[in-house]
Amino acid sequence: MSEIPASKQLPVTTRIAYGVGDLGASMAGNILIVFCFFFLTNVAGLPANLTGLVLLIGNIASAMSMLLVGVWSDTSSGLRVGKSWWKKRLWLLGSAPIFGLTFFLLWLIPFQGDWAKFAYYTVVTVCYNFAATTHQIPYGALLPDLTEDTEEITRLTGYRFSFSLGGGIGVLAIAQGLNIWLDRPKEEFFILGIICALFIVASIFWCCLGTSERDDLPTTESESLWTQIKPALTNRPLLLLIGIYSFSWLALQLIPSILPYLVTNCLELKSKAIAQLILVMQGTAWAALFVWEPLSRKLGKKPIFGSGAIMWMLAQVGLATLHPGQTNLMYSLAIFAGIGMATAYLIPPSRLPEVVDWDELKTGQRREGLFYSLMMFSQKIVLALGLFFVGQILSWSGFVHSHPGQEAPLQPDSAMLTIRLIIALVPILALLISLVLSRFYPISKEVHEDTVSELEKRRVATQ
């Protein structure tokens, strides 16, 4: 029988351990989202078009690896250690050292020529993304193993993103402190690389030791990749969820990548204001999770997601129209945006167990790893294309990249206008697509509870 009975509340220690599992990865991810594009163009001195190409290649490689890891993690053999069953957690443990090392390597500048730097960052980015995938897919797929209770799923998602946002906020605070202390970007990013690498390893170990996996669930037969993917493409709730997640997270991840350019170029603020602005935005999102989570259980996920998206879109319009000197208004809009952002962290990921259970009832197979990998595959492809086109559009607009050790150049008006348009139009379009798809998502709280009830009857009957 299961070590963690379904439809029962989990111990707080288990919730915390599961949440901690995303701490180090989120610290690393937040630094990449906020500073990677900026670091490559303004610190390492890589042209914007080559930077966009590096990120496109890295994200496409990551997306492809997600499909493979999703299938491998579902079909791989588990291992019993004492009374504890290990399957997904074996993948997590194996990912930790490579994940940490490759993240650190991203922040070195070992070469000077543009094409040498392009080759180095492409190789390291591909390796990093593969290592991150071997953590991300088993970690996300661990959630349905912990519980099938709808409310407990939402709580666990809240714990996860509380630690995720908390780690992201914390590492930005560290970045801010390093900026004040050193004011030398190259050394700052080197130290951040070491700190995040250590947190990656430590948080993964904590998660593995503090959670348990169920061994009474159906397993997936070992089949070819396409054989497993093909039936999933007829799963309507899964396809809708993939779209909702991909486009809402495109907005989440693209905004921090372009905000540094808005802050330093359009608003003429110093680089330390970048971390301050995103700290306010993500700090508000973290606090808002504690409000949205109980509201979503009471009012439903669709209206909460819609309310948050509308608030967020209005804030993006405000940010895009700011002018130098409107610093207080900038932070006020960041708070407003953060409140809305929290719903994108909370709602789409919490729907994955609903789709997994729905599919098990229809097919008799448990394919959480594959489903999570398909969701992340799509999100990576959408993000890769988004970052690639941002790089190309910035380059076409006349954006002038920096050279290491030199003052940041003045940008032409065409580049400034392009930055503002990206800040407003890209997230609004992405969120509108997510809202339309959410309107047609068919699994409500009542539908999921009925699904879980039918699954329990089937499992009892087959024992």
N, C-alpha and C positions, 0 to 999 in steps of 0.2 A: 504494500500500500504506500501511498504518498507520505513523505515526511512532513509535508505542509498541506493539510486538508483544504480542499477548495471551499469557498464561501465562508471562510473564517478569517478574522483579522489576523494579520501577521504581527509578530513581536516587533517592537520599535527598533530593537537592535538589527533585525533583518532589513527593515525599511532603510535604516541609516546605512547599513553595509551596501545595499543595492544602490542607494543614492551616491555614496562615495565612489562607486565604481566609475562614475562619469566625471569625477572631480579633476583629476590630472589631465585627462583627454580634453576636457572643456577649457582648462587653462591654456593648454597648447593650442587648441582650436581657436580660442578667442584672440590670442596673440597673432595667429596666422590671419584670421579674418580682418582684424583691425590694421595690422602692420605689414603683412607680407607684401602686398602690392606696393605699398609706400617704401618698405625696406629695399625691395629690388630696384625700384626706380630712383629713389632719393638717397639711399645709403650705399648700396652695391653699385649703382650707376648703370643698371641695365635699361636699355630703351623700352618705352611703354609697350610697343608692339611685340617685342621679344618676351617681355614679362607676361603679357596676355597669352602668348603661345606656350610658355612654360606651364602656366596654370591650366591651360586647356589640355595639354598632354597629360599632366599629372592627374587631373580630375577624370579624364577619360580612362586612364589606366586604373584609377581607383574604382571607377564604376564597373569596369570589366572584372576586376578582382572580387568585387562584392558578389557578383553572380556565382563565381566559383566558390568563394568561402561560404556563401549561403547554402549551397548544395552540399559541400563537404562537411559542414558543421551539422547538417541534418542527418547525413548518412554515415558519419564516422562512428566508430565504436566508443562507448563510454568505458569508465573504469570505476570499480567500487573500491574505495579506500575506507576501511573500517565499516561503519554503517552509512557512510555518505557516498552518494552517486555523483561522479564527475564526468561531464561530457563537454558542455559549453565552457565550463570553467577551465578545462584543460587548454582550450584555445586562448582564453584570456591570459593564463599564465605564460603561455608560449609567446604571446605578442609583446609582453611588457618590456623586455630588454631591448628588442629591436625598435620598438615604438619610441622609447626614450632616446636611444642613440641617434636615430635618423632625424628626430626633431632638433636635437642639438646641432647636427651638421648643417641644417638649413640656414643657420645664422652666422656661418663663417664666410669670409670673402677671400678664398685662396688664389683667385686668378684676376687678371686685369682686363684682358681683351673681352670684347662683347660676346663673341662666339664661344670663347672658353668658359665664360661665366654662364652663358646660356646652356652649354652642355652639362656643366657641373650641377646647376640648379635643377635642370630637367631630370637627371639621374637620381639626385637625392630626393626630389619631390616624388618621383614614381615609387622609390623604395619606402619613403615615409608613408605615402598613401596606402601602400599594400599592408604595411605594418599596422596602420590605424584601422584598416578594414578588418584584420584578424582580431582586433579588439571590439570594434563597433558592432559587427554583425552578431557574434555570439552574445555580447552584452545586451543588445536590444532584444534578441530572441529569448533571453533568460526571463523576461517579464512574464510571458504566459506560463512558464514553469512554476512561478512563485504563487500565483493565484488565478482563479477564474472569476472571482467576485468583481462585479462591475465597479463598485465604489472603492474596493481595495486597489484595483488597477489604477483608478484616478489618483488615489493617495500616493501610490508608489511613483507614478509619473510626477506628481508634485514634489516628492522627496528628491527624485532624480534631478529635476530641473532647479530645485532649490540649491542643491550642491553644484550643479552645472553653472548656474548664474552666479552663485556665491564664489566659485572658483574663478570665473571670468572676471568678476568685479575685483576680487583679491589680486589677481595677477596684473590688472590694469593699475591698481593702487601701487603695486610694487614697481611697475614700469614708470609711474609718475614719480615715485621716490628716487629711482635710479636717474631719472632725467634731471631732477633737482640736484642730486648729489654729484653726478658725473658730467652731465650735459655733453656727453660724447656718444652719439648714437651707436657707433660700432661696438664699443665696450658694453653699452647698455643691453643690446640684443644678445651679445655673447653670454652675459650673466643670466638674462632671462631664459636662454636656451638651457643652461645648466639647471636652474630652479625648476622649470617645467618638466624636464626629463626625470628628475628625482620624484616629483609628485606623480607623474605618470606611473612609475613602477610601484610606488608605495600604495597608491589608491587602488590599483588593480589587485594587489595582494590582499588588501583589506576586504574588498568585495568578494573575492574567491573564498576567503576564510569565514566570512560572515553570512553567506547565503547557502542554500541547499537546492538541489535539483530534484524533480520528481522522476521516478523510474517506472511509473504505471501508465505513462502516456503512449499512444501509438507511435511507432517509428516509421521513418520513410525508407522505402526500398532504394537500394543503390541503382540508379538509372542514369542515362546520359543527361547532360545539362538541358538540352532542348526537350527531351521527353518529360522532364519535370516542369519546365517553364511553360510549355504549350497549354496544359489544362488551366494553369493559373491565369492565363490571358483571357479566359472565359469567365473569370470570377469578377462580376460587376462591382461588388463592394470594394474589392481589392484595387481595381483599376481607378475607381473614384478616389479612394484614399491616397493612392500614389500621386494623383494629380493635386489633391488638396495639400498634401505634405510638401511636394516638390516646389510648388509655386509660393506657398507661404514661407518656406525656408529659403527660397531664393531671395525674397525681400529681407529676411533676417540676416543673411550672410553677405549680401551685396552692399547693404547700407553702411556697415562699419568699414568696408573696403574703400568706399568713396568719400566718407565723411572727413578723413584727414585732408583731402584736397579742398573740400569746402571750407574747412577751418583755417588752413594756412594760406590759401590763395584768395578765395572769395571774401572771407571775413577778416583777413589780415591779422590773425592771432598767432601766437607762438605755438610751437609744436606740443608744448605741455598741455595746451587746451584740448588736444585730441583725446588724450586719456581721460581728462576731466569730463568732457562731454559724454563719452561713451560710458564712463562710470555712472553718471547721473541717469542715463538712459537704461542701462542694464540693472543698476541698483533699484530703480523704480519697478522694472519688470520683475525682479526678484521679490520685492515686497508685494506687488500686485498678485503674484501667484497665490498668496495666502488668502486673498479675497476671491479671486476667480475660481479657485478649486472647490470650495464649498458651494459657491453659487452655481457652478456647472452641475454639481450633484443634485441641486435643488431645482434649477430652472431648465437644465438640459444643455448639451454641448453646442448645438447649432446656434441658439440665440446668443450664447456667450462669445462664441467665435466671431459671429457677425458683428456684435457690438465692439469687440476689440479691434477688428479690422477697420471699421469705419473711423474710430478714434485715431488709429495709426495713420491712415491715409490723410486725414485732415492735418495731422502734425507734419507729415512729409511736405505737404504744400507750403506750410508755414516756414519750414527750414529752408526750402529752396528759394524763398523770396527774401531771406534775411540780408541785411546790409552791414558793413563794418560799423561797430559801435553798439549793435543791438545784442550785447552779450547776455543780459538778463532774460530777454525774450528767447534767446537761443536755448538757455537752460530750461525755461518754462516749457518750451515745445518738446524738449528732450524728455521731460517728465511725462507729458501727455502721450508721446510716442511710446514710451516704456510701458505705460499702463496697457496700451493696446497690444504691444509685442508679446506680453505675457501669455495671451490666449493662443498665440501660435506655438509657443513652447509647450503649452499644456494640452491642448485639445487634439491636434492630429496624431501625435505619438500614442496617446492613450486609446486610440481607436484600433491599433494593430491587434491586440488580443481579441477584440470583437470579431475581426475578419478571420483570424486563425480558428476560433471556435466555430464560426459559421461554416468555414470550409471543411473542418473535421466532421461536422454533422452531415454535410453533403457527400463527402468522399471517403470518410473513414481514415484519412491520413492526417498527420500532424506535421505541418510544414512551416513552422514559425521562422526558421532560419532563412528559407527560400523567400518567404513573403517579405521579411525585413530587408533582405538583400535587394529584392526588386524595388522596394520603396526607396532605398538608399541609392540604388543604381540610377533610377530616374532623377532623383534629387541631385546627384553628382553631375549627370549629363546636363541638366538644366543650369546648374551653377557654373559648370565649365564653359558652356556656351555664353552665359551671361558675362563672366569675367573676360572671356576672349573678346567679345564684342565691345565691352567697356574699354579694354586696352586698345583695340583698333580705332574706336570712335575718338578716344582721347588723342591718339596719334594723328588721325585725320584732322582733328580740330586745331592742330598746331601746338599741342602740349609739348613743352620742352623739359626733357628729363635732366636730372642733376648728375653731376660727376663727383665721385668720392673726394671729400676734403674741400669742396668748393661751396660757395654760397648758393642757396636755392635761387634759380633764375626766375625772373618775372614772366608771368604767363600772358599770352595774348587774350583779347576780349573773347575771341571765338572759343578758346579753351574754358574760360570762366563760365560762359553761357552753357557749354556742354556739361560741365560739372553740375550746374544747377538743374538742368533738364534730367540728368540721370538720377539725381537725388529725389526728384518728384515723380517722374513718369514710370520708371522701372518698377519700384515697389507698388505703386497704385495699380498698374496693369497686372502684376503678379497676384496681388491680393484679390482683385476683382475676379480673376480666373478661379482662385481658390473658393471664393464665396459662391460662385455659380455651381461649381462641382459639389460643394457641401450641401447645396439645396437638394440635390438628387441622391445623396448618400442614404441608403435604406435601413441601416441598422440603428434602431433607437435603443434606449435602455431596456424597454420592455421586450423587444425582440431578442436582445442579447441574453436577458434573464431566462427567457423561454428556451433559447438555444442551449444554455448551460444545463438547464433542467433535463432536457432530452439527452444530452451527452452523459450526464450522471446515470440516468436510467439505463442507457446502453452499456456503460462500463460495468454497472452492477450485474446486468444480465449475462455478461460475457465472463465474469469471474468464476 
